[in-house]
Amino acid sequence: MRDIDGDAVAITGASSGIGAATARTLAEAGVDLALGARREERLRDLAADLRETHGVAVEAVPVDVTEPERVDAFVETAVDALGGLDGLVANAGIGLSGDVETMPEEDYRAMMDVNVDGAFYAARAALPHLRESAGTLVFVASFAGEYPRPGNPVYAATKWWVRGFAHSLEGDVGPDGVAVSVVNPTEVRTEFAGEQGESFEERFDPDEVTDPGAIADGIRFCLSQEGTDTVSELDLYRRDKFEGW
C-alpha cells in the first residue's frame, strides 16, 4: 500500500455515517478533502474539526447529487481548492422501505435519483481529473446489490446497478490508468434507514452490526493501492452475517 498523505479526495454523502467516518479516516492519513452533502451546517462543523485536528485542507461544499450542475460544481471546487483530484468516493445514498405494490412513486424516484443518477453524475464529473492523476473512483454499494433482497427490491436494484456500472466503467477507464473499486457493506450502524423504517443506529446496539469506521478503513485500503493494482471489489461483512442461512 502506498502512502496517501497529501492526496486530494472528494466524498459525497460526507456529513454523516460512512461518508463522515471516511473523511475522518482519510484526514488522519493526511489526505486533503472536499466534502459534499446536503446538510450544510453538519458539513461545515465536520470540516472545521478535521482542519483543527489533523491540519489538512478541507473544503465543505453543499451539494445535492441529484442535480448534475451542482455535482459538476462540487468536483470543480474540489479541484480548484485542493490543486487536483486523486480520488472520489461516491457514497451518497438513501434507502426507503416498501414493497413494489405499495411503494409511492416519489420513494421509487428518490432512490433512483440519489443512488443511481447521483453515482453517475459524480463519476462523470470526476473522471477527467482522475485520468490526469491516475486516481481512484470508489463506489459504496451494498450487500443488497449482491444477493436478493425480498424486503426492499427497489433499493437492492439501485445497488445492483451501482455494481454493474462500476465494473463496466472499470473496463472502460482502466486502460487510462483510473482504478475503480466497489465497496459492499452489510448493515452499518448509521442514520441510514432500514426496511422497518427506523435508522440502523436506533435498531442495533453498537456491537451488533458493522461500525462505519470499518467501512472507512476499507475505502482507505482501496485508495492506497500501488502502481497498476486495484481493488475491484471489497466485501465487508460482519462475521455472523451468514448464520442461519
N, C-alpha and C positions, 0 to 999 in steps of 0.2 A: 504494500500500500504506500502511495506517495503522500508526502506532507501537503495538506491543503491550506496551510497557513498563507494568507494573502490572496486566496482565491476570492472571486466575486460570485455570489449565488443569489438568485431571486426565488422567493417562495410565495405561492398563492395559498389562500386559506390560512394565513400566518398568525391570526390573532388569538387562536386557542388550539387546544388539542394537539394533534400530531404536528401541525404547522408551527405552533409556538415552541413545542419541545424540540423540533428540528432546528429552529432558529437559535435556541439556547445551546444545543449541542455543537452546531457549526460555529457559533460565536466563540465558544470555549476553545475551539480548534484554531481560532484566528482568522476565520472567514469573514469578509465584508459582505453585508447583506442588504437586499431590498425586500421589504416585507409588504405584501399586498393582501388586503382583506376589506370587507365592507365596514367593519366596526372600527371607526377611525380612532376613537379615544383609547380603546384597548391596544390598538396597534401602536399608537404613539407612546403609550406607557411602556410597552414591551421594548420598543426601540430605545427609549431613554435608559432603561435598565441595562440593556445589553451594552450600550455605549459606555456607561459608567462602570459596569462590572468587568468588561473584557477589553475595553479600549479599541474596539473595532468600529469601522464606519457602518452605520445602519441608516437606511433611507426607508421611511414609512410612507406608503403610497395607498390611499384609499382606492379600491378597485372592485368593481363587480365583474366577475369573469364571464357573465352572460352578455356583456356589451363589448364587442370586438374593438371599438375605438379606444375604450378605456384600458383594455388589456395591452394594446399596442403602446399606449402612452406609458403604462406601468413599466413595460420592458425597456422602452427608450429612456425613461427616467433612471432606471437601474443602470443602464449602460453609461449614461452621461455622468451620473453621480459616482459610480464605482470604477469608471475607466475601462469598462468591458464587462463580459459575462462568461464565466467558466461553467456555470450550471444553472439549471432551472428545475425546481421541484413543483410539479403540477399536483397540488394537494387538495385544492378546494373541492368540496363535495357535500352533498346532502342525502339523507335517506328519509323518506316519508313512508309511513305504513299504509297498507291497504292491499286487498286482493284486486284482481283485474276488473271484476264485475262491479265493484263498488267504488273504485278509486276515482275521485274527481279529476277532470281533465287538467285542472290547474296544478294538481300534485304531480301528475304524469309529466306535464310540460316543465315544471320546476326541476325535476330530477334530470330530465333530458338536457335542459338548458345549462345547468351547472356542471353535471358530471360528464356529459358528452361534449357539448359545444364549448364549455369552458376549457376542457383539456385540449381541444383542437386549437382554439384561439391562442392559448398560451404557447403551445408548441410552434404554431405558425410564426408568432412574433419573435420567439427566441432563436429559432433555427439559424437565421443568417449570422447571428453573433456567435452561436456555438460552433458553427463551421470555422469561423476565424480563430477560435481558441482551442479547437479540437476538444470541446467541452462535453458535458453530460446532461442529458434530459432524463429526469426521474419522474415516473408516473406513480402516484399512490392509487392502487386498485383495491382488490379485496379478495378474501377467501370466497365471498359470494360470487365473484367473477370466474371461479374455477369449478364450482360444484353447484348442482341445482339448489335453488333457494325457494322452496314452496311457499314460505310465508311472505315473501316480497319479490315477486318475479320482475317487476319493473326496475327496482334498484339493482337487482342482480344483473339484469340485461345491460344496464349502463356500464357496469364494471366489466362484463364480458367485452363490451365494445372498447373500453379503455385498453384492455389487454390486447385485443386483436389489432387495434390501431397502433399501439406501441410496438408490437413485434413486427408488423408490416413496415412501420416507419424505420425501425432498426435496420431492416434490409435495404431500405431506400437511402438512408443517410450514413450508414456505417462506412461505406467506401469513401465518404467525405471526411472521415475521422471523428464523427459525432457518435458518442456512446448513448444508448437508450436502455434504461433499466425500468423494470416494473417491480414494485414492492407490494406484496399481498399480506395485509394484516388479517387476523381474525378479530374478535371483539376487543376493542381497546377502550380503556376507562377514560372517556372524554365526554363532552357535551353532546356528542353525536346521538341522535335518537334511533332506537331500535324498532323492531316490529311491533312492540307493545306501546309505542308512543312515548315512553319515558327515556331519559338520557341514560347512557351506559354508566355515568357517574352515579346516578340515582339507583340504578338497577343492581350494580355489582359493588362488592366490597373491594378495597384496594388490592388484595392478593388473589381475587377470583379470576381476573382477566388480565390481559397484557397492559402494561404501563406504556403511555405514549413515548417515554424516553427510550424504550427498547426499539420502537419503530424508528425513532430518530437516529439511533445508532446504526440501524440497517441502511438508512438513507445516506448517512455519512460514509459507510462502507462502499456503497455504490459510487459515490462521488470521488472516492480515493483510489480507484483502480489506476494502475500504472501502465504507461505505454499504450499498446493497442488492445489491451484486455478490457472486458466489460462484464458486469453482472447483468445478464439478460433478464433474469427473474429471481426474486428473492421472496420466499415464503416464510413468514414469521408467525408461527402458531404456538399457542401455549401447549405444554406437554400433554395435557389431558384432553386435548381437543377431540380426539377420535374415540374417546372412551364411550362404550355402549353402541358404537356404530355397527 
